[in-house]
Amino acid sequence: MAQVPEDIGCLNEECIAKDDCKRQEIAKNKTAREIQEFGGSQAKKCGKFIQK
């Protein structure tokens, strides 16, 4: 599986790890080159999580 570049942001508001994820931060501050949603839920984070 290909690795997702670190400059891809995510705006998944229900993800359990959204406040700790760099993807959420760059999406909100508009520095991400692209926005996607990676499937985190209220019970788990996604496999594309990046620690702030």
N, C-alpha and C positions, 0 to 999 in steps of 0.2 A: 504494500500500500504506500502511496506517495505521501510524503510529509507536507502538511499545509504550511506555507510561508508565514513568518511571524507578523507580517504587516497586513494580514487578513483579520478584520474585526468581526465581532459577534454581538448581536443585540438580543440575546435570548433572556428575557426578563424572568423566566421561571427557573432558570438554572441555579442549583444549590451553590455553585462556586462563582457566581457572576461578580461578586464584590472583590474577589481575590484574583480575577483573571485579567491578564493584560489585553486580551482580545476585546473584552467589554469596555475597558478604559479607552483604547484607541478608537473604538467605534463611537463612543460618546464624545470624545474630544475632536473627532473628525480628522484624525491623522491616519486612519486606515485607508489603504488604497482600494479596498473592496470590503463589503459587509456580507457576511453569511450567517447562517444559524446552524449550530453543530449538534443539536439534540440533547443537551443537558436537561435534566428534569429537576423537580423539587427533591428528589431522592438521590440523584447522582450528578456528577459533572461529566462532561463529554470527554472523548479521547483526544481532543484538540486543545485542551486547557493549557494555558501558559501562565505560570506564576508571575505576579507583579514584581 
